[in-house]
């Protein structure tokens, strides 16, 4: 079976957005509403990775066009 190329329930998505004329990075858990707003991409990735590691899920970057890039996979492999 091929790995999913899109976020699944529980995964963390980071997307770039503009708020009050400033570039920000927004985190949310799939499915769900925005949860965190961070000022830099590095901070967003670090925050998302810390949460995803605790939850055993993946971190994705959204390009805004419905396409996603996998950043890190913290799921435990089944044996």
Secondary structure, 3 states (H helix, E strand, C coil): CCCCCCCCCCCEEEEEEEECCEEEEEEEECCCCEEEEECCHHHHHHHHHHHHHHHCCEEEEECCCCCEEEEEECCCCCC
